Amino acid sequence: MARISNVNVPTNKRVMIGLTYIYMVLVGQLHKKFVKRFKFQ
């Protein structure tokens, strides 16, 4: 169990970093679209 947990911890951190990166990119794209719409209005 100890070996498995040691291997899983870094992979979980990598997954969380990847998800947060994708989330930030998606939010950034939505923010840009919102700003463009707001400016046109």
Secondary structure in CASP SS format (residue, H / E / C, confidence):
PFRMAT SS
TARGET T0000
AUTHOR 0000-0000-0000
METHOD secondary structure of the structure
MODEL  1
M C 1.00
A H 1.00
R H 1.00
I H 1.00
S H 1.00
N H 1.00
V H 1.00
N H 1.00
V H 1.00
P H 1.00
T H 1.00
N H 1.00
K H 1.00
R H 1.00
V H 1.00
M H 1.00
I H 1.00
G H 1.00
L H 1.00
T H 1.00
Y H 1.00
I H 1.00
Y H 1.00
M H 1.00
V H 1.00
L H 1.00
V H 1.00
G H 1.00
Q H 1.00
L H 1.00
H H 1.00
K H 1.00
K H 1.00
F H 1.00
V H 1.00
K H 1.00
R H 1.00
F H 1.00
K H 1.00
F H 1.00
Q C 1.00
END
